[in-house]
Amino acid sequence: MALPSINYAPETCALCEGKGRFGDAGLKCPACNGLGSLLVAQPSRPCGWCEGKGRVGEFGDRCPTCGGAGWVHLMRG
């Protein structure tokens, strides 16, 4: 029995909004490792916890479900 193939495509990182830098100090984005995008299983789906924003809560903390990426089913390197 063959396993179904999964196609991945780049999507913009929600935490850094595709800039690769995060926060006032301009540190490398922890969600995308400074790349500005991530490989996401297609069809892409926004994270249900943060609604694709990468942040949750009153203080805009990084989403614990997607790690700030804003997407579900990421290819982690």
trRosetta pair geometry for C-beta under 8 A, 3 or more apart (Angstrom, degrees):
i j d omega theta_ij theta_ji phi_ij phi_ji
6 41 5.3 -43 -178 -131 116 106
6 42 7.9 146 180 40 69 68
7 41 7.3 106 75 -154 47 58
7 42 4.7 -38 92 44 97 116
8 39 4.1 36 162 175 129 105
8 40 6.4 147 -153 66 80 24
8 41 5.8 -47 -96 -88 75 43
8 42 6.6 171 -111 -11 21 89
8 75 5.1 0 -121 -25 158 133
9 39 7.0 149 69 -146 13 67
9 40 6.5 -37 65 60 64 77
9 42 5.2 52 5 -59 109 123
9 44 7.0 -90 62 -49 104 113
10 37 4.2 38 -175 149 107 137
10 38 7.0 145 -144 72 64 25
10 39 6.0 -46 -86 -90 56 57
10 40 7.5 86 -148 14 16 85
11 37 6.1 160 75 -158 28 91
11 38 6.0 -28 59 62 81 76
11 39 7.9 111 14 -132 79 14
11 40 4.4 -4 7 9 127 135
11 44 5.4 120 -73 -126 145 153
11 70 7.9 -132 127 84 120 104
11 71 5.6 100 81 -62 147 152
12 17 7.0 5 163 -168 118 38
12 18 4.3 -40 -149 -70 105 108
12 36 7.0 -38 -140 158 69 76
12 37 5.6 -53 -99 -102 35 84
12 70 8.0 -13 98 62 72 141
13 16 5.1 24 100 42 123 90
13 17 7.2 -63 88 -16 74 11
13 18 6.0 157 43 -72 77 43
13 20 7.8 106 37 -79 141 45
13 29 6.1 101 131 142 157 156
13 31 5.4 143 -160 99 119 117
13 32 3.8 -84 -77 -39 147 135
13 35 7.4 123 -31 77 131 78
13 36 5.8 -142 17 -173 113 28
13 37 5.9 -139 -24 -94 83 24
13 38 5.8 95 -82 -18 85 99
13 54 7.3 64 166 -91 70 149
13 68 7.6 25 -177 126 99 87
13 69 5.9 -77 -135 -137 76 61
13 70 6.9 134 -172 18 40 112
14 17 7.1 15 -162 -77 30 52
14 31 7.4 -67 54 128 71 166
14 47 8.0 -104 12 16 156 117
14 50 7.5 146 117 110 156 132
14 52 6.0 -176 -93 166 145 58
14 53 5.7 151 175 169 132 18
14 54 3.2 176 103 -34 109 117
14 55 7.7 -145 132 -9 110 74
14 66 7.8 43 36 109 131 139
14 68 6.7 -156 76 164 92 56
14 69 6.2 82 24 148 96 27
14 70 2.6 104 -18 -42 139 137
14 71 7.4 163 -17 -22 113 74
15 22 6.1 -8 140 -109 104 125
15 29 5.7 140 96 -160 114 114
15 30 7.4 -68 125 57 162 73
15 31 4.1 132 17 6 141 143
15 32 7.2 -171 49 -8 109 94
15 54 4.1 -149 -65 168 65 146
15 55 7.2 120 -113 -50 71 86
15 62 6.4 14 -115 -122 127 98
15 68 3.5 31 -70 163 133 110
15 69 6.8 -37 -11 -76 105 26
15 70 7.0 -158 -29 -28 65 99
16 19 4.7 -122 158 52 99 83
16 20 5.8 163 132 -16 155 9
16 21 6.0 136 -149 61 126 33
16 22 4.9 -88 -89 -74 98 84
16 29 3.8 -74 -40 -90 138 141
16 31 6.9 -166 -8 47 94 110
16 32 6.4 -100 27 28 123 120
16 36 6.5 -99 94 -112 123 58
18 36 4.4 49 -168 -174 51 98
18 37 6.5 23 -122 -62 81 78
19 22 7.9 153 77 -62 107 52
19 29 7.5 130 78 -45 75 129
19 36 6.0 176 50 -110 10 102
20 28 6.9 -37 162 -142 79 66
20 29 5.6 -133 -168 5 31 116
20 32 6.7 -96 -112 90 60 121
20 34 4.4 49 -173 -171 98 53
20 35 6.0 -179 -109 56 103 9
20 36 4.2 -49 -53 -54 86 87
21 26 4.5 -14 -175 -159 132 69
21 27 6.7 135 -158 66 74 27
21 28 6.8 -59 -109 -102 56 30
21 29 6.2 -128 -95 -41 4 87
21 34 7.2 36 -70 -126 52 78
22 26 7.7 122 52 -146 33 23
22 27 5.6 -43 64 72 83 80
22 28 7.2 5 18 117 98 20
22 29 4.2 116 -34 -101 114 68
22 30 6.7 -67 32 4 161 75
22 31 7.8 119 -73 12 145 93
23 26 7.0 -119 79 -36 71 22
23 27 5.6 10 49 26 118 98
27 30 8.0 13 118 -39 113 85
28 33 6.7 1 158 -172 116 40
28 34 3.8 -42 -152 -67 100 113
29 32 5.0 18 99 44 126 87
29 33 7.0 -42 82 6 77 10
29 34 5.6 158 34 -74 79 41
29 35 7.9 -97 60 32 117 53
29 36 7.5 116 24 -76 146 44
29 68 7.7 -156 -179 120 97 134
30 33 7.5 24 -151 -77 26 48
30 62 7.3 -30 73 -111 122 163
30 67 7.5 -119 121 169 93 98
30 68 6.6 74 81 43 90 149
31 38 7.3 -75 143 -53 88 134
31 54 6.5 -40 -79 -148 168 123
31 62 7.1 -167 -63 -149 109 122
31 66 7.8 31 -143 128 120 85
31 67 5.4 149 -121 123 82 89
31 68 3.6 -120 -74 89 129 105
31 69 4.7 178 -180 -69 116 63
31 70 8.0 58 172 -5 154 78
32 35 4.7 -117 153 51 104 85
32 36 6.0 -171 118 -4 154 10
32 37 6.3 108 -148 48 140 14
32 38 5.2 -122 -112 -57 92 92
32 69 6.8 118 -64 -112 80 85
33 77 7.8 -72 5 54 156 119
35 38 7.3 121 76 -72 124 54
38 69 5.2 -18 7 -146 162 122
38 71 6.5 -167 78 42 127 133
38 74 5.4 -28 156 -139 130 116
38 75 7.5 170 169 48 84 73
39 74 6.7 110 80 -164 62 68
39 75 4.0 -22 90 38 118 118
40 44 4.6 51 118 -115 131 103
40 69 7.9 162 -83 154 110 128
40 71 4.5 -60 -115 157 135 154
40 72 7.9 81 -153 70 105 38
40 73 6.4 87 -166 89 70 80
40 74 5.8 -40 -101 -102 66 63
40 75 7.5 -133 -73 1 22 82
41 44 7.2 145 81 -96 48 54
41 72 7.9 -50 45 109 106 68
41 73 3.7 -55 27 135 123 125
41 74 7.6 -118 -7 -73 82 18
41 75 7.4 126 -52 -44 74 85
44 71 6.0 -53 -164 -138 102 122
45 48 8.0 -10 149 -44 109 85
45 71 6.9 115 75 -157 50 73
45 72 5.0 -28 84 45 102 109
45 73 6.9 64 40 20 103 112
46 51 6.2 20 137 177 131 37
46 52 3.0 -45 -151 -69 126 112
46 70 6.1 -42 -143 163 83 79
46 71 6.3 -72 -118 -102 38 54
46 72 7.4 55 123 -3 16 89
47 50 5.0 27 94 42 123 88
47 51 7.1 -45 84 -2 73 10
47 52 5.8 157 36 -73 72 43
47 54 7.7 110 29 -78 138 44
47 63 6.1 105 120 142 159 160
47 65 5.6 142 -166 98 123 117
47 66 3.8 -89 -83 -37 145 138
47 69 7.3 120 -40 77 127 80
47 70 5.7 -134 8 -168 109 28
47 71 6.1 -84 -39 -50 84 3
47 72 5.4 134 -95 -50 60 82
48 51 7.2 21 -155 -79 27 49
48 65 7.6 -79 59 134 71 162
48 72 7.2 15 -6 -48 83 134
49 56 6.5 -43 142 -74 96 141
49 63 5.7 136 96 -162 115 116
49 64 7.5 -83 137 59 160 71
49 65 3.9 128 15 10 149 149
49 66 6.9 -172 47 -10 112 93
50 53 4.8 -121 154 52 100 82
50 54 5.9 171 125 -13 154 9
50 55 6.1 127 -153 56 131 27
50 56 4.9 -108 -100 -60 93 93
50 63 3.8 -79 -39 -90 138 139
50 65 6.9 -169 -11 48 94 112
50 66 6.4 -100 25 27 121 119
50 70 6.6 -94 89 -113 122 60
52 70 4.5 52 -166 -175 53 96
52 71 7.1 41 -123 -72 79 54
53 56 7.7 132 76 -65 112 57
53 63 7.5 130 78 -46 74 127
53 70 6.2 179 50 -114 9 103
54 62 6.8 -37 162 -140 79 67
54 63 5.6 -131 -168 3 31 114
54 66 6.8 -95 -113 88 59 121
54 68 4.3 47 -170 -167 99 55
54 69 6.3 -180 -109 56 100 13
54 70 4.2 -48 -56 -58 87 91
55 60 4.3 -6 -180 -163 139 71
55 61 6.5 140 -156 68 78 30
55 62 6.4 -55 -104 -101 65 32
55 63 6.2 -118 -83 -39 12 84
55 68 7.1 33 -66 -124 61 79
56 60 7.7 128 55 -140 21 28
56 61 5.9 -38 67 68 71 84
56 62 7.9 5 23 120 82 16
56 63 5.0 96 -16 -99 107 73
56 64 7.5 -63 34 6 138 77
57 60 6.8 -123 76 -32 79 16
57 61 4.8 17 44 22 132 103
62 67 6.7 -4 159 -177 116 38
62 68 4.0 -42 -152 -68 103 111
63 66 5.0 20 99 44 128 86
63 67 6.8 -27 81 20 80 13
63 68 5.7 159 34 -73 81 41
63 70 7.5 119 23 -78 145 47
64 67 7.6 25 -154 -76 23 45
65 72 7.9 -33 144 -94 107 90
66 69 4.7 -116 156 50 104 87
66 70 6.0 173 118 -21 154 12
66 71 6.1 136 -152 55 134 36
66 72 6.4 -93 -97 -77 107 55
66 74 7.4 110 -157 -23 83 126
67 74 8.0 -78 40 24 122 155
69 74 5.8 13 118 -73 173 146
71 74 6.0 111 93 -69 105 95
